[in-house]
Amino acid sequence: MRESINEPVSVVWYYNAPSHHMQPYMLKWNSHEYYLGKIDFWHKTWDGKYQIHHFSIADKDGQAYFKLAFRTDNLQWTIEEYMYSDMPAPTYASSNTS
């Protein structure tokens, strides 16, 4: 099950100017450091005139999965959701109408 939260977190990230690529590298949350892997999904939303960049990314060990948000108005990172590999998978109600 994914846990929804909206907590500020510390993120070390880098930016590659030639490729215009931004990559979260390490996340510090709850006194634990998670070294992050490849970005699975990225999209942006707007809050008024400011962009928010959303990242879906797992740690390099594959033990945790995070949804992170980076706000361009205050340059702050927030963890929106997380899931650990030992959490049970979500179940969804059937939409079968026959």
N, C-alpha and C positions, 0 to 999 in steps of 0.2 A: 504494500500500500504506500502510496506517496503521501508524504506529510507536507501540508501547505503551511508555510510560515513566511514572514516578511521581516527578516532580521538583517541589520547591517553586518557585513563581514569584511575582512581584510583580504584583498586579492593582489597578488603580484602578477603583472601582465607585461607583455611586450608588444611593440608595434614595429612592423617591417615596412619602411617607407616605399621601397621599390614595388612591392606587391600589394601595398595598401591593406595589409593583413594585421588584425589585432588578435592576440591569443592570450587568454587567461592561462597562467602557468601554475600558480599555487594558491590555494584557498586556505585561510586559517579561520576555523570556526569551532567553537566549544573546546578551546585549548588543544586542538588537533590540527596538524598540517596535512592537507591533501594535495599531492602533486597531480595535476590534471593532464588528461590526454587530449586527443583530437576533439574538436568541436563537432557534435553530432548535428546540431541545428542552430541556426541564428536567424533572428528577425528583429525588426525594430517597430516600435509604436511611438505615439506622440502623446505628451502630456502638455497641452497648450502649445507653446512654441518650442518646447524642448523634446529631444529624442530620448528614448530609452532603448538600449540595445539588450536583447534577451539571448542568453546562451544556454543550450542544453549540452551538458558535458559530463563525462565520467572521470573518476580518478584513474590514474595509470594502472592501478592494481585491479580495476574492475570490481571493487567492493562497494562503491558508492556512486550515485548518480545525482547530479545537481541541476537545477534551473537557476541561473544567476541573472541579475539585471544590473546594468550600468547606466546611471542617469547622467546626461550631458550637462544638466544645469548646475549640479553640485559635485560632479565627478565621484559619486559614491556608489559602492557596490552593495547589493542586497541579495540574500539567498531567498528565493521564492518557494522552492520545493526541494525535497531531497528524498532519496530512497536508497536503502542499503540492500545488498545482494541477498541477505538472509531474511528479508521481509517477504511475507507471502505475496504472491502475485494478485493483482486486483481481479475481482470477478464482476462481470457486467450482466445486467438483466437481458434476457433474450428479447429481441425485437421481432421475432417470428410471429406473424399475424395469421397464419393459416390454420 
